[in-house]
């Protein structure tokens, strides 16, 4: 469910009550900035406005909303801007980082502003707590008020709650169990040292591919088995790297990234290239040379350049269409004015503007600067002096202004 889609057709159909930037506490105790969207049925998080939802809390699961003020919760100390959303459980107990239930301190009872809401028991989130941090006290109080009010309204309108199916319970429980491991794997995979190591592996693989291509055909048969074994080893290594990336960023973060799609396709085609029974296997082996393109994802400078180039595709395409239109106009004019002129080109008689397609190719050769003056323009000028203005104007317009 896209967070940006909540409240309009295509989302979950509920109206957006409040949204804004807020910090969310992770399983490792770190704070991550998220974009929170509170609707009539859930509180959802995304990495930024308009992106896919990475986590959410159903209002039916909320048991209480508390405001922390230097409160100890499990092994973490919470600031006075913290907002603790409890998903059911004992009103005087807190969930620690390792999942153990610990009694709340006297200080926490006094300083936490607590509102108990009906619901939550029996859900996969029973006893869990979501902790958020606002930037200011005013912003914190506004979030607390809106969450409490919206959850209370939901429970009033749904006194019996909503039935949670076994698949949802199992899926949610499994997702929350695996989330700490995913967070650890994601941080490990995204570390600079790991990315530099992977970039080195990709560069080494490309170097070996270049060495293999440098060997002549006579010697290539003798070394084929060695290079094939090396390629299989690199394919296995890249497959493991892809699986680690998928596990750490599953699902939206992985499939929402273009470079992850590129990695996935390159690895899949590389695996297929080692299958002898696959039709067109020789064509698939070309994909091995494209593995070096995965460096674009890991080197910020190259990635920035590729992003800039992709952003310029539309204006460049429009400029190309203008250039093509100008060339087509000159091709038609060439057929009209010079279609009868036969030029001797090294003993071969050629009519450069015999047809529209022939004229289009002639103008393309003129645009490239490949012998257009000596081989095309000057011989035609002997028959029609107006060809000088024709070719010079085209070079000025297409070769200097439009390119």
Secondary structure, DSSP 8 states (H G I E B T S, - for coil): -BGGGTTSTTTTS--EEEEEEEEEE-TTS-EEEEEEEEESSEEEEESSTTSBEEEEEEGGG--EEEE-SSEEETTEEE-TTEEEEEESS-TTEEE-TTS-EEE--HHHHHH-EEEE-S--TTSTTTTEEEEEE-SSHHHHHHHHHHHHHHHHHHHHH-TT-----HHHHHHHHHHHHHHHHHHHHHHHHHSHHHHHHHHHHHHHHHHHHHHHHHS-HHHHHHHHHHHHHHHHHHHHHHHHHHHHHHHHHTTHHHHT-HHHHHHHHHHHHHHHHT-TTSTTHHHHGGGGGGGGGGHHHH-HHHHHHHHHHHHTHHHHHHHHHHHHHHHHHHHHHHHHHHTT--EEETTEEE-TTSSHHHHHHHHHHHHHTSSIIIIIIHHHHTT-TTHHHHHHHHIIIIIII--
